[in-house]
Amino acid sequence: MNKLFTLVVLVALVGCAEKKPLTAEEQWMGYCKSVGNAANTIMYDRQNAIDKAAALEHANKIEDETTKTFILDIVEQVYAFPLAEITADPEASRNQFKQKITEKCIATPHDKMPDYKPF
């Protein structure tokens, strides 16, 4: 019983340990992952007949300029694809586009972190 109690206390202490703060690079990677997730969602909406005007209206509500620039670019790219091309294999199209956008974001020079909510 005593060993079990000690084990429970040890697990609780490890679980409550303070996490190290993220480096700027780790924060940017997290941001780019969110931008990739947004690209996936925008592609999904396009595949499900959400029109470009509605997508642009929603994108224009974003307050952070860096994020808004990324999202408006994604909307333009997604709506440039022929619908038949992205609906032939919807999941593969979304995954491929998400990966492309994530990599583009990671390669983008940045000097400050955008103010964003994870997507």
Residue frames as qw, qx, qy, qz and C-alpha x, y, z in Angstrom:
[[0.000, 0.886, 0.463, 0.000, 0.00, 0.00, 0.00],
 [0.322, -0.789, 0.096, 0.515, 2.83, 2.35, 0.91],
 [0.407, -0.131, 0.594, 0.682, 4.53, 1.71, -2.44],
 [0.204, 0.625, 0.670, 0.346, 1.30, 2.42, -4.27],
 [0.145, -0.930, -0.256, 0.222, 0.87, 5.71, -2.42],
 [0.391, -0.582, 0.339, 0.628, 4.45, 6.72, -3.23],
 [0.366, 0.179, 0.695, 0.593, 3.91, 5.85, -6.90],
 [0.088, 0.811, 0.559, 0.146, 0.71, 7.92, -7.04],
 [0.243, -0.884, -0.028, 0.398, 2.44, 10.93, -5.45],
 [0.431, -0.337, 0.516, 0.659, 5.37, 10.61, -7.87],
 [0.290, 0.440, 0.699, 0.484, 3.07, 10.44, -10.90],
 [0.039, -0.911, -0.406, 0.057, 1.12, 13.48, -9.64],
 [0.331, -0.757, 0.168, 0.538, 4.31, 15.49, -9.20],
 [0.389, -0.080, 0.636, 0.662, 5.58, 14.60, -12.65],
 [0.187, 0.629, 0.684, 0.318, 2.21, 15.43, -14.21],
 [0.121, -0.950, -0.267, 0.109, 2.14, 18.83, -12.51],
 [0.583, -0.311, 0.188, 0.726, 5.71, 19.71, -13.40],
 [0.210, 0.822, 0.010, -0.530, 6.13, 23.05, -15.12],
 [0.781, 0.434, 0.327, 0.308, 6.67, 22.83, -18.87],
 [0.422, -0.305, 0.198, 0.830, 9.55, 24.73, -20.41],
 [0.351, 0.735, 0.114, -0.569, 8.54, 27.78, -22.44],
 [0.781, 0.456, 0.360, 0.229, 8.55, 27.31, -26.19],
 [0.389, -0.299, 0.296, 0.819, 11.34, 28.83, -28.22],
 [0.343, 0.556, -0.077, -0.753, 10.45, 31.32, -30.95],
 [0.252, 0.265, -0.805, -0.467, 11.07, 28.60, -33.54],
 [0.000, -0.231, -0.963, 0.139, 8.77, 26.15, -31.74],
 [0.261, 0.553, 0.426, -0.666, 6.08, 28.83, -31.53],
 [0.336, 0.484, -0.399, -0.703, 6.41, 29.53, -35.26],
 [0.145, 0.057, -0.960, -0.233, 6.14, 25.79, -36.02],
 [0.123, 0.414, 0.814, -0.389, 2.93, 25.68, -33.97],
 [0.306, 0.586, 0.076, -0.747, 1.60, 28.70, -35.82],
 [0.287, 0.367, -0.674, -0.574, 2.42, 27.12, -39.19],
 [0.001, 0.155, 0.988, -0.024, 0.68, 23.91, -38.12],
 [0.237, 0.561, 0.560, -0.561, -2.42, 26.00, -37.42],
 [0.316, 0.555, -0.284, -0.716, -2.15, 27.73, -40.80],
 [0.157, 0.153, -0.916, -0.336, -1.92, 24.27, -42.42],
 [0.109, 0.364, 0.882, -0.278, -5.03, 23.18, -40.52],
 [0.303, 0.612, 0.202, -0.702, -6.82, 26.29, -41.76],
 [0.255, 0.404, -0.631, -0.611, -5.78, 25.43, -45.33],
 [0.026, -0.101, -0.993, -0.057, -7.25, 21.96, -44.85],
 [0.190, 0.532, 0.660, -0.495, -10.53, 23.45, -43.60],
 [0.293, 0.594, -0.130, -0.738, -10.73, 25.97, -46.45],
 [0.199, 0.225, -0.839, -0.454, -10.13, 23.18, -48.99],
 [0.061, 0.287, 0.940, -0.176, -12.83, 21.07, -47.27],
 [0.272, 0.600, 0.367, -0.657, -15.27, 23.98, -47.50],
 [0.282, 0.485, -0.474, -0.679, -14.48, 24.41, -51.22],
 [0.122, 0.047, -0.965, -0.227, -15.07, 20.70, -51.79],
 [0.003, 0.471, 0.849, -0.241, -18.43, 21.07, -50.06],
 [0.140, 0.658, 0.542, 0.504, -19.75, 23.96, -52.18],
 [0.254, -0.791, -0.232, 0.506, -18.94, 26.90, -49.91],
 [0.517, 0.774, 0.175, 0.321, -18.59, 29.81, -52.32],
 [0.579, 0.209, -0.159, 0.772, -15.56, 32.07, -52.53],
 [0.143, -0.653, -0.043, -0.742, -17.48, 35.17, -51.39],
 [0.758, -0.607, -0.126, -0.203, -18.40, 33.47, -48.10],
 [0.856, -0.120, -0.145, 0.482, -14.80, 32.31, -47.60],
 [0.362, 0.412, -0.056, 0.834, -13.46, 35.82, -48.25],
 [0.398, -0.713, -0.111, -0.567, -16.04, 37.38, -45.95],
 [0.854, -0.503, -0.117, 0.067, -14.94, 35.08, -43.14],
 [0.759, 0.073, -0.077, 0.642, -11.21, 35.60, -43.88],
 [0.168, 0.605, 0.020, 0.778, -11.57, 39.38, -43.86],
 [0.586, -0.747, -0.133, -0.286, -12.77, 39.24, -40.23],
 [0.838, -0.183, -0.210, 0.470, -9.30, 38.13, -39.09],
 [0.172, -0.983, 0.002, 0.060, -7.63, 40.95, -37.18],
 [0.579, -0.544, 0.430, 0.429, -3.98, 39.83, -37.21],
 [0.435, 0.752, -0.269, -0.415, -2.39, 41.04, -40.47],
 [0.027, -0.443, 0.877, 0.182, 0.09, 38.14, -40.82],
 [0.388, 0.181, 0.890, -0.160, -2.63, 35.55, -40.38],
 [0.512, 0.670, 0.277, -0.461, -5.04, 37.46, -42.61],
 [0.278, 0.677, -0.536, -0.421, -2.42, 37.58, -45.38],
 [0.133, -0.199, 0.967, 0.082, -1.83, 33.83, -45.15],
 [0.417, 0.370, 0.776, -0.296, -5.54, 33.00, -45.10],
 [0.478, 0.715, 0.045, -0.508, -6.47, 35.30, -48.00],
 [0.183, 0.555, -0.735, -0.345, -3.66, 33.74, -50.06],
 [0.246, 0.005, 0.967, -0.071, -4.93, 30.25, -49.17],
 [0.507, 0.549, 0.498, -0.440, -8.49, 31.19, -50.23],
 [0.412, 0.711, -0.306, -0.481, -7.21, 32.47, -53.58],
 [0.048, 0.395, -0.896, -0.197, -5.17, 29.30, -54.17],
 [0.354, 0.169, 0.890, -0.231, -7.99, 26.93, -53.17],
 [0.517, 0.635, 0.390, -0.422, -10.58, 28.62, -55.37],
 [0.267, 0.657, -0.517, -0.479, -8.15, 28.63, -58.33],
 [0.212, -0.127, 0.963, 0.111, -8.24, 24.80, -58.41],
 [0.530, -0.072, -0.535, -0.654, -10.85, 23.26, -60.72],
 [0.685, -0.280, 0.364, -0.565, -13.52, 21.66, -58.53],
 [0.955, 0.164, -0.189, -0.161, -13.26, 18.36, -60.42],
 [0.537, 0.488, -0.585, 0.363, -9.56, 18.15, -59.60],
 [0.083, -0.380, 0.651, -0.651, -9.98, 18.55, -55.84],
 [0.751, -0.107, 0.291, -0.583, -13.05, 16.33, -55.55],
 [0.755, 0.296, -0.564, -0.157, -11.57, 13.34, -57.40],
 [0.707, -0.168, -0.582, 0.363, -9.71, 12.31, -54.22],
 [0.234, -0.882, -0.102, -0.397, -10.84, 14.84, -51.61],
 [0.738, -0.657, 0.061, 0.141, -8.79, 13.64, -48.66],
 [0.763, 0.016, 0.190, 0.617, -5.56, 13.37, -50.66],
 [0.250, 0.709, 0.186, 0.633, -6.14, 16.85, -52.10],
 [0.423, -0.874, -0.034, -0.236, -6.63, 18.30, -48.62],
 [0.818, -0.468, 0.125, 0.310, -3.59, 16.55, -47.15],
 [0.670, 0.264, 0.206, 0.662, -1.34, 17.54, -50.04],
 [0.077, 0.793, 0.140, 0.588, -2.47, 21.18, -49.92],
 [0.606, -0.793, -0.018, -0.058, -2.16, 21.31, -46.12],
 [0.824, -0.245, 0.147, 0.489, 1.42, 20.03, -46.34],
 [0.484, 0.499, 0.209, 0.688, 2.29, 22.54, -49.08],
 [0.166, -0.862, -0.101, -0.469, 0.92, 25.48, -47.08],
 [0.743, -0.656, 0.028, 0.129, 2.59, 24.34, -43.83],
 [0.768, -0.027, 0.172, 0.617, 5.96, 24.10, -45.59],
 [0.268, 0.669, 0.192, 0.666, 5.46, 27.51, -47.23],
 [0.424, -0.869, -0.076, -0.246, 4.65, 29.03, -43.84],
 [0.816, -0.460, 0.082, 0.341, 7.71, 27.48, -42.19],
 [0.651, 0.185, 0.222, 0.702, 9.92, 28.88, -44.96],
 [0.051, 0.872, 0.233, 0.427, 8.45, 32.38, -44.55],
 [0.384, 0.184, -0.410, 0.807, 10.78, 34.81, -42.78],
 [0.419, -0.779, -0.401, -0.239, 9.29, 36.25, -39.60],
 [0.279, 0.392, -0.439, 0.759, 10.46, 38.69, -36.98],
 [0.341, -0.162, 0.512, -0.772, 7.51, 38.53, -34.59],
 [0.068, 0.232, 0.970, -0.038, 4.85, 36.06, -33.62],
 [0.299, -0.358, -0.430, -0.773, 1.35, 36.73, -34.95],
 [0.361, -0.027, 0.592, -0.720, -1.46, 37.16, -32.48],
 [0.558, 0.032, -0.625, -0.545, -3.61, 34.16, -33.33],
 [0.735, -0.182, 0.486, -0.436, -5.91, 31.50, -31.95],
 [0.192, -0.209, 0.924, 0.257, -4.98, 27.95, -32.98],
 [0.604, 0.148, -0.345, -0.703, -7.26, 26.65, -35.76]]
